[in-house]
Amino acid sequence: MAFGLIIIGDEILSGKRTDKHFPKVVELLKARGLQLAWAEYVGDDRDRITAVLKRSFASNDIVFSCGGIGATPDDHTRQCAAAALGVDLILHPEAKRKIEERIADVAREAGQQPDFNAKDNLHRLKMGEFPEGAEIVPNPFNKIPGFAIRHGSGVHYFVPGFPVMAWPMIEWALDTHHAHLFRQVPRLEKAVFVFETAESTLTPLMEALEAEFPQVKVFSLPSVGDAVTRRHVELGVKGDPEQVEAAFLRMLEGLHQLKAPFLHELGR
């Protein structure tokens, strides 16, 4: 199953905030023998968010959506998820209980009794209004949950934009619901730095390797170099470990035939 990531918020697209979710989700997946198949950024625009979600709901992917699930005017994700599914927003009873627990905790910390009917507390309950049929995603930081929507064999998890909340919630989703997918597909990656050789010169070798080893992907990452490493192309193979080993040896043979100088060997 493919894993996807949606990151929502004008503050990311404007550069006001630097996205930290993408590298963290890659890290969380990699630690479990999984990998991200796609990622998408979208601003706080209802039509665009709805279109993105409608498209991703049509897949059987496992998708994490970060941001926009609060109750302020620039938070649209809950409403857009409902619109994309063609269902109503309803107050989830367990979400209501968790939000009221949080309201009570905050009141006690201030030495007060909670007033659940206060206008601001009634407004906070909107954070528990999820698309009909949603399940909650627990939030260990402040108890205010996210939500999950199952669609076909896929599922979307909606979490806040705050990393301190989002990342533990994503880990919970992975470890609670998707542990059966962990490390199912063994993967290996091996590469070298090739110097003084253009990518166009390496392309026929890359095509030949992919044709001969169908369970291997060949990649090339050119670099202009830095103070430590001169200009080069990182050339490598990744995929099925057995085929990677054979493909890597064939790749080295090809580099020798091209008389391309390279730095041996970058294993992952």
Secondary structure, DSSP 8 states (H G I E B T S, - for coil): --EEEEEE-HHHHTTSS---HHHHHHHHHHTTT--EEEEEEE-S-HHHHHHHHHHHHTS--EEEEES--SSSTT--HHHHHHHHHT--EEE-HHHHHHHHHHHHHHHHHTT----TTSHHHHHHGGGGEEETT-EEE--TTTS--EEEEEETTEEEEEE-S-HHHHHHHHHHHHHHH-GGGTT-S--EEEEEEEES--HHHHHHHHHHHHHH-TTEEEEEEEE---SSS-SEEEEEEEESHHHHHHHHHHHHHHHHHHT--EEEEEE-
